[in-house]
Each structure stands twice: as C-alpha cells, then as structure tokens.
C-alpha cells in the first residue's frame, strides 16, 4: 500500500513541478519539486499527509512530465521553436569560433519549452579577449559570476548573457577545461558538448525541410512567433 501511495505521490509532484516550470518560469528542478510539495501539502486535507525526501520525484521524472506538457500544449510549435533555437545557436557559435564554442542543454537534447534559453560553453584564458570580441560584434550583453560544481569542486565562472529572440547564456571556462567532463544535474550522466559541425548534422537530419529552406534563404521562417 505504501508503495502504491509513494508512486502516486511522485507522479503528482512531478506533474505539479512541471507546471510550475512551464507556466510560472521556475527554472531549477530542486526549487520546482520543493514548491510543488509545499503547494500540494498545504491544501485542506493534504495537511495531514506526510512525505519523505526520497518520495520527491527525480529531476528526470520532472523533465519527462515537462516534455509531456510541452507536447500537449504546443504541439508542432515546440518543434519549430527547437529548430529556430538550434539555428541561432549555430550562428552564434560560428561568430564565436575563436573560443571553441560548444552547445549543451535542452537545445542540444531537443527538450526545449517556452522560456528555454540557449546554453553555450566557450573557452579562453583571458575574459577580456571574449569581451573585446563581443564588443566588436556589437552585442549588448551582461556578465555575472556564477558558482558551479565541476569535478567535485565549487568554482566561480563568468557567465555572459545576450538576447537574440531567445536568451543566450555563455559560460566561460579556461582553455584546459575543455577536456573536463561535467555531469548533468538531471540524470548525473556526462554533459555532451556539441560542436558546430555536429549541430549542423543534427539540423540536416532532424529538421531536413526547414534546414534546406534556411540554407536557400538565410532566414528562419515565422521567427516572429517567438
């Protein structure tokens, strides 16, 4: 009986957390699951219910529920958003070629939603080289120091934020860290860093018709939808 209750509880929490991320812009799985639990157990008779930390859904369960919600709500629009984000990611990577850009996150895996951003890793030993390059591109950007856990250690890294239809987040690492494997907070697996050439292949294989049209016109159709 306890097992059945726990399974239903995890499912309810996962779907509530997914709605919080999709509808209210909560951007961290941890925050979404804790807020979901607070809302579910703070209503009426639910106050008498209890749960253990291990009853909370995993990040992977929330991610699956979120993707189900995206497909149900957006349908084909989600695929067009994914294509547009991948093209903009590729164009950005090409102009940042001196810094060995790599695409990570939802745009590379295909799990985008309304509010998703484009996450790129770039590599340089001198942050001023990047800022000078970006200034020459005419970008208006912001920088922020973010603490990240890499290889078991917490370090401060510069993040650069730039808006082009979608928000683009550049995480700056030293050149030697291109060989350091990071792990996903969602499933604990190594994060795959996608090179520009690999992204072009993904676009050609997964978005064949849209990609051919883009190559012919140099434009992303219906970009104004976003």
N, C-alpha and C positions, 0 to 999 in steps of 0.2 A: 504493500500500500504506500509506504514511504517512497519507494522508487517511482511509482506512478505519479505521486504528488510532485516529486522533485523534477521529473521530466516535464510536466505541465507548467510548473513554475518557471523553469528555464526558458521554455518556449514563450510564455507570456512576457517575461522580462526581455528576451531577445527582440520580440516584435515591438515592445514599448520603447526600447533603446533605439531601435532602427527608426521609429517615427520621430524620436527626439533629434536624431542626426539629420534626417531628411527634411522635417518640417520646421525645426527650430534652430538648426545650424550648430548643434553641439558637435564639436569636431574631434573629440577624443573618446575612444571606446570606454575607457575607465570611467570618465565622467558620465557618459550616457548610461552605463549599466547601474551606476550608483544612483543617479537621478531617477531612473526607471523604477528601481526598487523603492525609493522614497515615495514616489507617486502612487505606486500600486499598493504599498502597505500603509499609506496614510489616508486611506479612504474607508470610512464606515467600518464594516465588519472585518475588513482586511487588517485592521489594527491588531486583532487577536492572533493573526497568523505570524509565523516566525520563519526565518531562513538562516542558513549558514553561509559564510562567504563562498564555500565550494558549490553552493546552489546557484550562484550567479552564472550566467552564460559566458562562454568564452568569447574572445574577440572574433574568432572565426564564425561562431553561431550568429553573432550580431551582423557580421559582414554578409552572411548568406541571407538573413532576413532583410537587410537593407537592399540588396540586389533584387530580391523578390518584389519589394515595394517599388523600387525604381521601374522595373519592367511593367508592373501592374499600372503604375501611374502615368508613365511617359511613353511606353511602347517604342515605336520607331525613332522618336525624338532622341532617346538616350543613345542610340547608335550614331545618329548624326552628330550629336554633341561629342561623342568619343572620337569620331573622325576629325572634327574641327579642332579638338584639343591636341590630337596627335600631329596634325599638320602644323599648328602653331608651335608645338614643342619642337618639331623638326626644324622649322625656320629659325627658331631661337637658337637651337644647338649649332646650326651652321654658321651663324654670326658670332658664336662663342667658341669656334673651333680651336683657337689657341689655348683654351683651358680644358681640353679633353672632356666635354660635357657628356653626361650620362643621364638617361631618363629612368626614374624609378616610380613606384607608387601606382595609383589607380589608373593613370593614363597608359602605363605600360601593360598592366594586367587586364585592362578593359572594364574595370569595375568603377566607372565614373557615375556621378549623380549631379544634380543641381547643387552648386556650391563647391564642387571639387576644384582643386587647383592643379597646376602643372608643376611637378617636383623634379628639379634637376640638380645633380651633383656636378660641381665644377672644381678644378684643381689648380692651385697656384700657391707659391710660397710667399708671395707679396700681394696683399689685398689691394694695394694701390694700383697694381698693374690691371686688375679687374675693373676697379672704379674708373680709371682713365679710359679703358677700352669702352666701357658702358657710356661714359660721358660723350665719347666720340660718336657713339651710335645715336645720341640724342634722347636717350631714355630718361624718364623721370622715375626715380626709384627711392626706396627707403632701405635702411640697413638696421639690423637688430642682432644682438648677441644672444645665442640660444645654447643652453646646456644640453648635451646629448651624451648618451652612454654608448661608447664604442670600445669593443674588445674588453668589456668588463670595467672600463674606466669612464668617469664623467669628465667631459671636456667642454670648453666654450668654443663655439664656432660662429662665424659671421654668416648671417642669412640676408640675402638681398631680395626685395620684393618689387615686382614690376607688373603693371596691369596692361594686358593686351587682350581685350574681350574677356579672357579669364585671368585670374591671378596666377602669376608665375613666381615660384619660390626657388631661388638659387641657394643651395647650401655649399659653402666654400670650405674645401679641405686642402691640406698640404699635398704636394705632388706625390709624396711617398704613400699617402693614404689611399691612393687609387687601387692598391693591392690589398687593402684591409677589407675583410668581409664583414658586413653588418648584417644583423638579423632583424627580421620583421617583428614588430610588436603584436601583430595579428596572429601569426602562427609559429613564430620562433624560427622559421626557415631563413636561409640566407637571402638577402635582398638582391634581386637581379638588377644590374645596371645595364641599361640598353644603349648601345652605341647608335649614332645617327644612321649608319648603314643598315643596322638591324631593324631600326624603326622604319626605314624606307621599305624594307622587305615585308614588314607587318602590314603597312599601309597597302602595298600592292596585293597581298594575299587576302587580307580580311576586309578591305574596302575597295575592291577592284574597280567598280564602275565610278565611284566618287573620285578615286585617285586618278584615273585616266582623265576625267573631266578637269580636275585640278591641274594636271600636267599640261593640258591643252590650253587652259585659260589663265592659269596662275592665280585663280580666285577660289575661295571656299564658298560654295553655293549656300544661300539662305543663312549666312553668318549673322545677320541681323536678328535672328530668332533668339540669340543668346545675349 
